[in-house]
Amino acid sequence: MKQIKITSSATVYSNLGALSTEDQMLMNKAIKARGNAYAPYSKFHVGAALLLDNGEIVLGNNQENAAYPSGMCAERVAVWQAGSLFPGVKIKKLAISASSTITKVDKPIGPCGACRQTLSEYEINQKEPFPVIFMGEVGEIVKTPSLLSLLPFSFDSSYL
Ligand code: THU
């Protein structure tokens, strides 16, 4: 028997103004993208903004459906849009922001497990980590150094 330790670190910022200019710009895009979410069921609006290596910014927001599981998260909408428009172009960073029309989202909202798994495929393929920056509507902002730091023991193509 052996014990192993899994560690990861993240930086926590107290407000948007504490971010670098580029991170701030990308988070503002995610905040704007959130405004176009279609979330009549959960009332939870998520925006995602990907900065790509070619300078393009690709946005996504959650798109819900009356048959609930048929909806899609903001992060996957964004990353699949990026993959379809700019195949093979590296992701430099991802910003995510969430708000709700029923509560004040004052905690950083990290990507769900399915989005982490989906995003991990892209980080692994590009062989370069990309930071993930996430927040609620207000409050602290978390920045992780990579996607995989959010997904220990992840499943990847090497297992197939
Ligand atoms: N949602 C996202 O867009 N991203 C996440 O990482 C978590 C959840 C969406 C899905 C659904 O439309 C709503 O938020 C509530 O779960």
Backbone and ligand atoms as CSV (ligand in chain L), in Angstrom:
chain,resi,resn,atom,element,x,y,z
A,1,MET,N,N,0.845,-1.192,0.000
A,1,MET,CA,C,0.000,0.000,0.000
A,1,MET,C,C,0.883,1.245,0.000
A,2,LYS,N,N,0.501,2.213,-0.761
A,2,LYS,CA,C,1.223,3.472,-0.675
A,2,LYS,C,C,0.246,4.631,-0.790
A,3,GLN,N,N,0.621,5.704,-0.205
A,3,GLN,CA,C,-0.202,6.903,-0.269
A,3,GLN,C,C,0.462,7.863,-1.232
A,4,ILE,N,N,-0.311,8.475,-2.081
A,4,ILE,CA,C,0.267,9.524,-2.904
A,4,ILE,C,C,-0.478,10.817,-2.616
A,5,LYS,N,N,0.221,11.896,-2.865
A,5,LYS,CA,C,-0.358,13.198,-2.568
A,5,LYS,C,C,-0.627,13.901,-3.894
A,6,ILE,N,N,-1.824,14.410,-4.061
A,6,ILE,CA,C,-2.136,15.168,-5.270
A,6,ILE,C,C,-2.215,16.632,-4.869
A,7,THR,N,N,-1.397,17.431,-5.510
A,7,THR,CA,C,-1.443,18.856,-5.152
A,7,THR,C,C,-1.688,19.693,-6.405
A,8,SER,N,N,-2.367,20.769,-6.227
A,8,SER,CA,C,-2.478,21.743,-7.313
A,8,SER,C,C,-2.607,23.107,-6.655
A,9,SER,N,N,-2.258,24.112,-7.401
A,9,SER,CA,C,-2.338,25.433,-6.796
A,9,SER,C,C,-3.093,26.379,-7.724
A,10,ALA,N,N,-3.611,27.422,-7.163
A,10,ALA,CA,C,-4.339,28.417,-7.941
A,10,ALA,C,C,-4.099,29.763,-7.289
A,11,THR,N,N,-4.251,30.809,-8.064
A,11,THR,CA,C,-4.125,32.153,-7.513
A,11,THR,C,C,-5.532,32.731,-7.370
A,12,VAL,N,N,-5.764,33.369,-6.252
A,12,VAL,CA,C,-7.085,33.972,-6.029
A,12,VAL,C,C,-6.930,35.497,-6.011
A,13,TYR,N,N,-7.713,36.147,-6.839
A,13,TYR,CA,C,-7.678,37.618,-6.943
A,13,TYR,C,C,-8.947,38.175,-6.314
A,14,SER,N,N,-8.817,39.334,-5.675
A,14,SER,CA,C,-9.990,39.864,-4.965
A,14,SER,C,C,-10.984,40.562,-5.882
A,15,ASN,N,N,-10.511,41.058,-7.013
A,15,ASN,CA,C,-11.444,41.710,-7.939
A,15,ASN,C,C,-10.834,41.760,-9.338
A,16,LEU,N,N,-11.662,42.139,-10.302
A,16,LEU,CA,C,-11.236,42.166,-11.708
A,16,LEU,C,C,-10.004,43.036,-11.939
A,17,GLY,N,N,-9.952,44.153,-11.202
A,17,GLY,CA,C,-8.854,45.089,-11.372
A,17,GLY,C,C,-7.500,44.504,-11.000
A,18,ALA,N,N,-7.511,43.417,-10.229
A,18,ALA,CA,C,-6.254,42.802,-9.803
A,18,ALA,C,C,-5.671,41.885,-10.890
A,19,LEU,N,N,-6.463,41.585,-11.920
A,19,LEU,CA,C,-5.986,40.705,-13.002
A,19,LEU,C,C,-5.077,41.472,-13.958
A,20,SER,N,N,-4.281,40.733,-14.733
A,20,SER,CA,C,-3.482,41.373,-15.789
A,20,SER,C,C,-4.445,41.972,-16.820
A,21,THR,N,N,-3.933,42.876,-17.625
A,21,THR,CA,C,-4.786,43.534,-18.621
A,21,THR,C,C,-5.427,42.511,-19.558
A,22,GLU,N,N,-4.633,41.527,-19.985
A,22,GLU,CA,C,-5.165,40.516,-20.923
A,22,GLU,C,C,-6.225,39.645,-20.250
A,23,ASP,N,N,-5.965,39.234,-18.995
A,23,ASP,CA,C,-6.943,38.401,-18.274
A,23,ASP,C,C,-8.237,39.177,-18.041
A,24,GLN,N,N,-8.076,40.450,-17.725
A,24,GLN,CA,C,-9.236,41.304,-17.486
A,24,GLN,C,C,-10.080,41.443,-18.756
A,25,MET,N,N,-9.383,41.656,-19.867
A,25,MET,CA,C,-10.056,41.803,-21.157
A,25,MET,C,C,-10.834,40.521,-21.477
A,26,LEU,N,N,-10.183,39.354,-21.250
A,26,LEU,CA,C,-10.840,38.085,-21.583
A,26,LEU,C,C,-12.029,37.832,-20.652
A,27,MET,N,N,-11.859,38.161,-19.376
A,27,MET,CA,C,-12.968,37.966,-18.440
A,27,MET,C,C,-14.138,38.888,-18.806
A,28,ASN,N,N,-13.842,40.080,-19.253
A,28,ASN,CA,C,-14.930,40.967,-19.676
A,28,ASN,C,C,-15.679,40.399,-20.873
A,29,LYS,N,N,-14.963,39.683,-21.744
A,29,LYS,CA,C,-15.627,39.015,-22.885
A,29,LYS,C,C,-16.540,37.891,-22.376
A,30,ALA,N,N,-16.047,37.157,-21.356
A,30,ALA,CA,C,-16.866,36.065,-20.799
A,30,ALA,C,C,-18.123,36.632,-20.134
A,31,ILE,N,N,-17.948,37.763,-19.465
A,31,ILE,CA,C,-19.095,38.414,-18.806
A,31,ILE,C,C,-20.123,38.835,-19.856
A,32,LYS,N,N,-19.626,39.376,-20.962
A,32,LYS,CA,C,-20.522,39.811,-22.030
A,32,LYS,C,C,-21.215,38.597,-22.671
A,33,ALA,N,N,-20.456,37.541,-22.878
A,33,ALA,CA,C,-21.005,36.323,-23.502
A,33,ALA,C,C,-22.116,35.731,-22.637
A,34,ARG,N,N,-21.951,35.848,-21.344
A,34,ARG,CA,C,-22.946,35.368,-20.370
A,34,ARG,C,C,-24.319,35.971,-20.649
A,35,GLY,N,N,-24.301,37.200,-21.106
A,35,GLY,CA,C,-25.554,37.911,-21.383
A,35,GLY,C,C,-26.374,37.262,-22.482
A,36,ASN,N,N,-25.742,36.456,-23.326
A,36,ASN,CA,C,-26.480,35.794,-24.407
A,36,ASN,C,C,-26.821,34.340,-24.096
A,37,ALA,N,N,-26.600,33.929,-22.844
A,37,ALA,CA,C,-26.944,32.547,-22.471
A,37,ALA,C,C,-28.443,32.334,-22.663
A,38,TYR,N,N,-28.792,31.108,-23.039
A,38,TYR,CA,C,-30.207,30.737,-23.107
A,38,TYR,C,C,-30.433,29.777,-21.939
A,39,ALA,N,N,-30.906,30.333,-20.821
A,39,ALA,CA,C,-31.005,29.533,-19.599
A,39,ALA,C,C,-32.348,29.760,-18.901
A,40,PRO,N,N,-33.461,29.519,-19.637
A,40,PRO,CA,C,-34.770,29.791,-19.031
A,40,PRO,C,C,-35.121,28.812,-17.911
A,41,TYR,N,N,-34.432,27.676,-17.831
A,41,TYR,CA,C,-34.788,26.654,-16.826
A,41,TYR,C,C,-33.990,26.827,-15.548
A,42,SER,N,N,-32.674,26.927,-15.674
A,42,SER,CA,C,-31.845,27.058,-14.465
A,42,SER,C,C,-31.720,28.514,-14.018
A,43,LYS,N,N,-31.942,29.434,-14.948
A,43,LYS,CA,C,-31.722,30.877,-14.677
A,43,LYS,C,C,-30.254,31.161,-14.335
A,44,PHE,N,N,-29.396,30.206,-14.638
A,44,PHE,CA,C,-27.970,30.325,-14.320
A,44,PHE,C,C,-27.238,30.587,-15.634
A,45,HIS,N,N,-26.655,31.760,-15.732
A,45,HIS,CA,C,-26.075,32.194,-17.004
A,45,HIS,C,C,-24.557,32.100,-16.946
A,46,VAL,N,N,-23.997,31.356,-17.866
A,46,VAL,CA,C,-22.543,31.156,-17.866
A,46,VAL,C,C,-21.973,31.655,-19.193
A,47,GLY,N,N,-20.858,32.342,-19.096
A,47,GLY,CA,C,-20.166,32.797,-20.312
A,47,GLY,C,C,-18.740,32.276,-20.294
A,48,ALA,N,N,-18.237,31.902,-21.454
A,48,ALA,CA,C,-16.858,31.417,-21.568
A,48,ALA,C,C,-16.181,32.153,-22.715
A,49,ALA,N,N,-14.932,32.507,-22.513
A,49,ALA,CA,C,-14.164,33.176,-23.575
A,49,ALA,C,C,-12.803,32.497,-23.684
A,50,LEU,N,N,-12.483,32.073,-24.890
A,50,LEU,CA,C,-11.193,31.421,-25.149
A,50,LEU,C,C,-10.328,32.365,-25.959
A,51,LEU,N,N,-9.124,32.601,-25.479
A,51,LEU,CA,C,-8.157,33.342,-26.291
A,51,LEU,C,C,-7.283,32.313,-26.994
A,52,LEU,N,N,-7.209,32.403,-28.311
A,52,LEU,CA,C,-6.428,31.437,-29.083
A,52,LEU,C,C,-5.071,32.017,-29.452
A,53,ASP,N,N,-4.194,31.128,-29.863
A,53,ASP,CA,C,-2.824,31.520,-30.193
A,53,ASP,C,C,-2.762,32.431,-31.427
A,54,ASN,N,N,-3.786,32.402,-32.250
A,54,ASN,CA,C,-3.806,33.288,-33.430
A,54,ASN,C,C,-4.465,34.638,-33.123
A,55,GLY,N,N,-4.743,34.879,-31.839
A,55,GLY,CA,C,-5.322,36.163,-31.437
A,55,GLY,C,C,-6.836,36.193,-31.445
A,56,GLU,N,N,-7.449,35.143,-32.003
A,56,GLU,CA,C,-8.917,35.121,-32.043
A,56,GLU,C,C,-9.476,34.861,-30.641
A,57,ILE,N,N,-10.630,35.439,-30.381
A,57,ILE,CA,C,-11.341,35.157,-29.128
A,57,ILE,C,C,-12.644,34.468,-29.503
A,58,VAL,N,N,-12.854,33.294,-28.945
A,58,VAL,CA,C,-14.058,32.520,-29.259
A,58,VAL,C,C,-14.919,32.443,-27.999
A,59,LEU,N,N,-16.181,32.785,-28.164
A,59,LEU,CA,C,-17.090,32.868,-27.018
A,59,LEU,C,C,-18.085,31.719,-27.002
A,60,GLY,N,N,-18.610,31.451,-25.822
A,60,GLY,CA,C,-19.688,30.464,-25.694
A,60,GLY,C,C,-20.528,30.813,-24.488
A,61,ASN,N,N,-21.749,30.324,-24.482
A,61,ASN,CA,C,-22.597,30.475,-23.301
A,61,ASN,C,C,-23.507,29.258,-23.228
A,62,ASN,N,N,-24.103,29.027,-22.062
A,62,ASN,CA,C,-24.912,27.812,-21.948
A,62,ASN,C,C,-26.220,27.936,-22.721
A,63,GLN,N,N,-26.589,26.844,-23.325
A,63,GLN,CA,C,-27.779,26.755,-24.156
A,63,GLN,C,C,-28.628,25.610,-23.625
A,64,GLU,N,N,-29.752,25.940,-23.016
A,64,GLU,CA,C,-30.572,24.913,-22.369
A,64,GLU,C,C,-31.668,24.407,-23.299
A,65,ASN,N,N,-32.372,23.386,-22.822
A,65,ASN,CA,C,-33.401,22.748,-23.631
A,65,ASN,C,C,-34.494,22.236,-22.697
A,66,ALA,N,N,-35.727,22.224,-23.189
A,66,ALA,CA,C,-36.838,21.731,-22.390
A,66,ALA,C,C,-36.607,20.282,-21.957
A,67,ALA,N,N,-35.932,19.521,-22.788
A,67,ALA,CA,C,-35.473,18.180,-22.384
A,67,ALA,C,C,-34.103,18.421,-21.744
A,68,TYR,N,N,-34.068,18.616,-20.443
A,68,TYR,CA,C,-32.906,19.190,-19.756
A,68,TYR,C,C,-31.530,18.669,-20.181
A,69,PRO,N,N,-31.345,17.334,-20.292
A,69,PRO,CA,C,-29.973,16.877,-20.613
A,69,PRO,C,C,-29.514,17.270,-22.009
A,70,SER,N,N,-30.436,17.765,-22.814
A,70,SER,CA,C,-30.049,18.141,-24.179
A,70,SER,C,C,-29.391,19.518,-24.255
A,71,GLY,N,N,-29.309,20.209,-23.128
A,71,GLY,CA,C,-28.636,21.504,-23.139
A,71,GLY,C,C,-27.124,21.338,-23.146
A,72,MET,N,N,-26.438,22.456,-23.203
A,72,MET,CA,C,-24.966,22.401,-23.230
A,72,MET,C,C,-24.358,23.550,-22.439
A,73,CYS,N,N,-23.231,23.253,-21.794
A,73,CYS,CA,C,-22.506,24.245,-20.999
A,73,CYS,C,C,-21.774,25.241,-21.889
A,74,ALA,N,N,-21.533,26.409,-21.314
A,74,ALA,CA,C,-20.828,27.489,-22.011
A,74,ALA,C,C,-19.429,27.062,-22.487
A,75,GLU,N,N,-18.717,26.343,-21.628
A,75,GLU,CA,C,-17.319,25.995,-21.936
A,75,GLU,C,C,-17.236,25.063,-23.141
A,76,ARG,N,N,-18.166,24.098,-23.196
A,76,ARG,CA,C,-18.116,23.174,-24.338
A,76,ARG,C,C,-18.610,23.844,-25.618
A,77,VAL,N,N,-19.596,24.731,-25.491
A,77,VAL,CA,C,-20.027,25.493,-26.669
A,77,VAL,C,C,-18.813,26.245,-27.232
A,78,ALA,N,N,-18.044,26.874,-26.329
A,78,ALA,CA,C,-16.888,27.683,-26.769
A,78,ALA,C,C,-15.785,26.817,-27.359
A,79,VAL,N,N,-15.431,25.740,-26.679
A,79,VAL,CA,C,-14.268,24.977,-27.154
A,79,VAL,C,C,-14.582,24.231,-28.451
A,80,TRP,N,N,-15.820,23.796,-28.611
A,80,TRP,CA,C,-16.169,23.122,-29.872
A,80,TRP,C,C,-16.275,24.128,-31.016
A,81,GLN,N,N,-16.721,25.315,-30.692
A,81,GLN,CA,C,-16.730,26.382,-31.705
A,81,GLN,C,C,-15.292,26.690,-32.140
A,82,ALA,N,N,-14.390,26.783,-31.156
A,82,ALA,CA,C,-12.976,27.053,-31.470
A,82,ALA,C,C,-12.405,25.912,-32.321
A,83,GLY,N,N,-12.718,24.675,-31.924
A,83,GLY,CA,C,-12.211,23.515,-32.665
A,83,GLY,C,C,-12.751,23.452,-34.079
A,84,SER,N,N,-13.973,23.918,-34.243
A,84,SER,CA,C,-14.563,23.832,-35.589
A,84,SER,C,C,-14.118,24.993,-36.468
A,85,LEU,N,N,-13.912,26.171,-35.879
A,85,LEU,CA,C,-13.491,27.319,-36.697
A,85,LEU,C,C,-11.985,27.362,-36.921
A,86,PHE,N,N,-11.237,26.965,-35.894
A,86,PHE,CA,C,-9.772,27.088,-35.946
A,86,PHE,C,C,-9.118,25.783,-35.508
A,87,PRO,N,N,-9.304,24.718,-36.273
A,87,PRO,CA,C,-8.766,23.423,-35.843
A,87,PRO,C,C,-7.251,23.480,-35.667
A,88,GLY,N,N,-6.791,22.926,-34.559
A,88,GLY,CA,C,-5.349,22.836,-34.320
A,88,GLY,C,C,-4.715,24.097,-33.765
A,89,VAL,N,N,-5.474,25.181,-33.672
A,89,VAL,CA,C,-4.904,26.417,-33.105
A,89,VAL,C,C,-4.947,26.309,-31.576
A,90,LYS,N,N,-3.796,26.578,-30.964
A,90,LYS,CA,C,-3.694,26.394,-29.515
A,90,LYS,C,C,-4.570,27.367,-28.733
A,91,ILE,N,N,-5.035,26.878,-27.587
A,91,ILE,CA,C,-5.770,27.738,-26.648
A,91,ILE,C,C,-4.748,28.379,-25.715
A,92,LYS,N,N,-4.802,29.698,-25.587
A,92,LYS,CA,C,-3.868,30.393,-24.681
A,92,LYS,C,C,-4.442,30.513,-23.274
A,93,LYS,N,N,-5.717,30.827,-23.185
A,93,LYS,CA,C,-6.363,30.873,-21.873
A,93,LYS,C,C,-7.873,30.847,-22.011
A,94,LEU,N,N,-8.509,30.499,-20.900
A,94,LEU,CA,C,-9.973,30.406,-20.857
A,94,LEU,C,C,-10.476,31.213,-19.665
A,95,ALA,N,N,-11.485,32.040,-19.906
A,95,ALA,CA,C,-12.134,32.781,-18.811
A,95,ALA,C,C,-13.602,32.367,-18.741
A,96,ILE,N,N,-14.101,32.242,-17.525
A,96,ILE,CA,C,-15.489,31.804,-17.302
A,96,ILE,C,C,-16.135,32.713,-16.250
A,97,SER,N,N,-17.376,33.088,-16.512
A,97,SER,CA,C,-18.108,33.888,-15.536
A,97,SER,C,C,-19.552,33.405,-15.469
A,98,ALA,N,N,-20.142,33.438,-14.274
A,98,ALA,CA,C,-21.514,32.946,-14.114
A,98,ALA,C,C,-22.335,33.909,-13.271
A,99,SER,N,N,-23.615,34.035,-13.637
A,99,SER,CA,C,-24.542,34.831,-12.834
A,99,SER,C,C,-25.891,34.126,-12.849
A,100,SER,N,N,-26.767,34.579,-11.973
A,100,SER,CA,C,-28.084,33.960,-11.894
A,100,SER,C,C,-29.118,35.057,-11.734
A,101,THR,N,N,-30.308,34.809,-12.263
A,101,THR,CA,C,-31.351,35.815,-12.071
A,101,THR,C,C,-32.095,35.582,-10.754
A,102,ILE,N,N,-31.741,34.473,-10.063
A,102,ILE,CA,C,-32.411,34.240,-8.770
A,102,ILE,C,C,-31.531,34.452,-7.546
A,103,THR,N,N,-30.234,34.316,-7.709
A,103,THR,CA,C,-29.338,34.589,-6.569
A,103,THR,C,C,-28.142,35.386,-7.059
A,104,LYS,N,N,-27.447,35.991,-6.130
A,104,LYS,CA,C,-26.210,36.697,-6.464
A,104,LYS,C,C,-25.087,35.663,-6.419
A,105,VAL,N,N,-24.463,35.428,-7.549
A,105,VAL,CA,C,-23.376,34.443,-7.573
A,105,VAL,C,C,-22.087,35.157,-7.155
A,106,ASP,N,N,-21.702,34.924,-5.893
A,106,ASP,CA,C,-20.548,35.663,-5.364
A,106,ASP,C,C,-19.339,34.766,-5.107
A,107,LYS,N,N,-19.400,33.528,-5.639
A,107,LYS,CA,C,-18.268,32.615,-5.507
A,107,LYS,C,C,-17.752,32.284,-6.903
A,108,PRO,N,N,-16.464,31.992,-7.027
A,108,PRO,CA,C,-15.945,31.604,-8.343
A,108,PRO,C,C,-16.578,30.282,-8.793
A,109,ILE,N,N,-17.036,30.238,-10.027
A,109,ILE,CA,C,-17.703,29.041,-10.550
A,109,ILE,C,C,-16.757,28.327,-11.522
A,110,GLY,N,N,-16.253,27.202,-11.073
A,110,GLY,CA,C,-15.342,26.418,-11.911
A,110,GLY,C,C,-16.115,25.606,-12.942
A,111,PRO,N,N,-15.438,25.167,-13.994
A,111,PRO,CA,C,-16.107,24.360,-15.014
A,111,PRO,C,C,-16.556,23.008,-14.447
A,112,CYS,N,N,-17.687,22.492,-14.911
A,112,CYS,CA,C,-18.185,21.198,-14.432
A,112,CYS,C,C,-17.252,20.076,-14.888
A,113,GLY,N,N,-17.458,18.914,-14.322
A,113,GLY,CA,C,-16.590,17.774,-14.624
A,113,GLY,C,C,-16.567,17.406,-16.098
A,114,ALA,N,N,-17.737,17.419,-16.725
A,114,ALA,CA,C,-17.792,17.040,-18.150
A,114,ALA,C,C,-17.022,18.049,-19.000
A,115,CYS,N,N,-17.119,19.331,-18.630
A,115,CYS,CA,C,-16.369,20.350,-19.382
A,115,CYS,C,C,-14.869,20.197,-19.149
A,116,ARG,N,N,-14.484,19.869,-17.919
A,116,ARG,CA,C,-13.051,19.649,-17.650
A,116,ARG,C,C,-12.529,18.520,-18.528
A,117,GLN,N,N,-13.296,17.438,-18.598
A,117,GLN,CA,C,-12.863,16.299,-19.421
A,117,GLN,C,C,-12.749,16.708,-20.890
A,118,THR,N,N,-13.755,17.416,-21.383
A,118,THR,CA,C,-13.742,17.846,-22.790
A,118,THR,C,C,-12.546,18.752,-23.061
A,119,LEU,N,N,-12.346,19.716,-22.173
A,119,LEU,CA,C,-11.247,20.679,-22.361
A,119,LEU,C,C,-9.889,19.997,-22.258
A,120,SER,N,N,-9.799,18.947,-21.445
A,120,SER,CA,C,-8.499,18.283,-21.245
A,120,SER,C,C,-7.960,17.715,-22.552
A,121,GLU,N,N,-8.848,17.249,-23.407
A,121,GLU,CA,C,-8.441,16.694,-24.712
A,121,GLU,C,C,-7.642,17.736,-25.502
A,122,TYR,N,N,-8.101,18.981,-25.432
A,122,TYR,CA,C,-7.450,20.058,-26.192
A,122,TYR,C,C,-6.111,20.438,-25.564
A,123,GLU,N,N,-6.068,20.478,-24.238
A,123,GLU,CA,C,-4.800,20.827,-23.578
A,123,GLU,C,C,-3.759,19.740,-23.830
A,124,ILE,N,N,-4.179,18.493,-23.768
A,124,ILE,CA,C,-3.243,17.381,-24.010
A,124,ILE,C,C,-2.741,17.441,-25.451
A,125,ASN,N,N,-3.653,17.631,-26.391
A,125,ASN,CA,C,-3.252,17.660,-27.811
A,125,ASN,C,C,-2.289,18.803,-28.116
A,126,GLN,N,N,-2.488,19.941,-27.498
A,126,GLN,CA,C,-1.631,21.083,-27.844
A,126,GLN,C,C,-0.294,21.085,-27.091
A,127,LYS,N,N,-0.169,20.130,-26.152
A,127,LYS,CA,C,1.089,19.948,-25.399
A,127,LYS,C,C,1.551,21.233,-24.715
A,128,GLU,N,N,0.607,22.046,-24.345
A,128,GLU,CA,C,0.926,23.296,-23.640
A,128,GLU,C,C,-0.242,23.618,-22.718
A,129,PRO,N,N,0.052,23.814,-21.443
A,129,PRO,CA,C,-1.060,24.099,-20.533
A,129,PRO,C,C,-1.690,25.463,-20.806
A,130,PHE,N,N,-2.980,25.565,-20.573
A,130,PHE,CA,C,-3.597,26.897,-20.642
A,130,PHE,C,C,-4.272,27.214,-19.305
A,131,PRO,N,N,-4.090,28.448,-18.818
A,131,PRO,CA,C,-4.725,28.839,-17.566
A,131,PRO,C,C,-6.247,28.925,-17.706
A,132,VAL,N,N,-6.917,28.624,-16.618
A,132,VAL,CA,C,-8.371,28.761,-16.555
A,132,VAL,C,C,-8.670,29.788,-15.462
A,133,ILE,N,N,-9.398,30.827,-15.836
A,133,ILE,CA,C,-9.706,31.922,-14.909
A,133,ILE,C,C,-11.217,31.930,-14.724
A,134,PHE,N,N,-11.686,31.846,-13.479
A,134,PHE,CA,C,-13.141,31.790,-13.318
A,134,PHE,C,C,-13.645,32.590,-12.124
A,135,MET,N,N,-14.868,33.075,-12.299
A,135,MET,CA,C,-15.516,33.882,-11.262
A,135,MET,C,C,-17.030,33.712,-11.316
A,136,GLY,N,N,-17.710,34.255,-10.320
A,136,GLY,CA,C,-19.172,34.323,-10.366
A,136,GLY,C,C,-19.552,35.611,-11.065
A,137,GLU,N,N,-20.532,36.286,-10.477
A,137,GLU,CA,C,-20.893,37.596,-11.024
A,137,GLU,C,C,-20.058,38.675,-10.336
A,138,VAL,N,N,-19.846,38.466,-9.046
A,138,VAL,CA,C,-18.993,39.369,-8.254
A,138,VAL,C,C,-18.089,38.498,-7.394
A,139,GLY,N,N,-17.177,39.130,-6.697
A,139,GLY,CA,C,-16.342,38.409,-5.742
A,139,GLY,C,C,-15.028,37.943,-6.329
A,140,GLU,N,N,-14.433,36.990,-5.632
A,140,GLU,CA,C,-13.082,36.560,-5.973
A,140,GLU,C,C,-12.998,35.857,-7.324
A,141,ILE,N,N,-11.807,35.912,-7.860
A,141,ILE,CA,C,-11.533,35.295,-9.158
A,141,ILE,C,C,-10.401,34.295,-8.959
A,142,VAL,N,N,-10.576,33.092,-9.485
A,142,VAL,CA,C,-9.556,32.048,-9.360
A,142,VAL,C,C,-8.847,31.872,-10.692
A,143,LYS,N,N,-7.524,31.718,-10.635
A,143,LYS,CA,C,-6.765,31.419,-11.852
A,143,LYS,C,C,-5.920,30.179,-11.599
A,144,THR,N,N,-6.165,29.156,-12.378
A,144,THR,CA,C,-5.364,27.929,-12.271
A,144,THR,C,C,-4.318,27.943,-13.386
A,145,PRO,N,N,-3.196,27.282,-13.173
A,145,PRO,CA,C,-2.143,27.320,-14.193
A,145,PRO,C,C,-2.451,26.476,-15.427
A,146,SER,N,N,-3.372,25.559,-15.294
A,146,SER,CA,C,-3.670,24.656,-16.420
A,146,SER,C,C,-5.051,24.059,-16.228
A,147,LEU,N,N,-5.537,23.409,-17.285
A,147,LEU,CA,C,-6.805,22.696,-17.181
A,147,LEU,C,C,-6.610,21.423,-16.376
A,148,LEU,N,N,-5.508,20.718,-16.664
A,148,LEU,CA,C,-5.312,19.411,-16.017
A,148,LEU,C,C,-5.103,19.531,-14.507
A,149,SER,N,N,-4.708,20.719,-14.040
A,149,SER,CA,C,-4.589,20.882,-12.590
A,149,SER,C,C,-5.966,20.811,-11.930
A,150,LEU,N,N,-7.011,20.948,-12.718
A,150,LEU,CA,C,-8.385,20.834,-12.204
A,150,LEU,C,C,-8.935,19.409,-12.362
A,151,LEU,N,N,-8.118,18.514,-12.907
A,151,LEU,CA,C,-8.642,17.184,-13.255
A,151,LEU,C,C,-7.616,16.078,-13.007
A,152,PRO,N,N,-7.297,15.823,-11.728
A,152,PRO,CA,C,-6.341,14.746,-11.456
A,152,PRO,C,C,-6.917,13.379,-11.862
A,153,PHE,N,N,-6.048,12.464,-12.208
A,153,PHE,CA,C,-6.432,11.107,-12.630
A,153,PHE,C,C,-7.391,11.128,-13.819
A,154,SER,N,N,-7.168,12.057,-14.720
A,154,SER,CA,C,-8.104,12.176,-15.837
A,154,SER,C,C,-7.923,11.028,-16.828
A,155,PHE,N,N,-8.954,10.803,-17.584
A,155,PHE,CA,C,-8.945,9.764,-18.613
A,155,PHE,C,C,-8.483,10.396,-19.914
A,156,ASP,N,N,-7.578,9.708,-20.608
A,156,ASP,CA,C,-7.146,10.243,-21.903
A,156,ASP,C,C,-6.905,9.118,-22.893
A,157,SER,N,N,-6.530,9.488,-24.105
A,157,SER,CA,C,-6.452,8.517,-25.199
A,157,SER,C,C,-5.388,7.442,-24.957
A,158,SER,N,N,-4.462,7.690,-24.040
A,158,SER,CA,C,-3.407,6.695,-23.799
A,158,SER,C,C,-3.973,5.428,-23.152
A,159,TYR,N,N,-5.188,5.511,-22.601
A,159,TYR,CA,C,-5.797,4.334,-21.979
A,159,TYR,C,C,-6.514,3.451,-23.001
A,160,LEU,N,N,-6.692,3.974,-24.200
A,160,LEU,CA,C,-7.489,3.217,-25.185
A,160,LEU,C,C,-6.627,2.242,-25.971
L,1,THU,N1,N,-23.245,25.308,-16.749
L,1,THU,C1,C,-22.280,25.770,-17.596
L,1,THU,O1,O,-22.547,26.406,-18.622
L,1,THU,N2,N,-20.999,25.494,-17.272
L,1,THU,C2,C,-20.602,24.801,-16.179
L,1,THU,O2,O,-19.429,24.492,-16.041
L,1,THU,C3,C,-21.573,24.433,-15.160
L,1,THU,C4,C,-22.995,24.566,-15.551
L,1,THU,C5,C,-24.640,25.560,-17.125
L,1,THU,C6,C,-25.390,24.321,-17.519
L,1,THU,C7,C,-26.811,24.728,-17.197
L,1,THU,O3,O,-27.352,25.405,-18.327
L,1,THU,C8,C,-26.682,25.698,-16.051
L,1,THU,O4,O,-25.335,26.121,-16.033
L,1,THU,C9,C,-27.039,25.114,-14.695
L,1,THU,O5,O,-26.346,23.943,-14.463
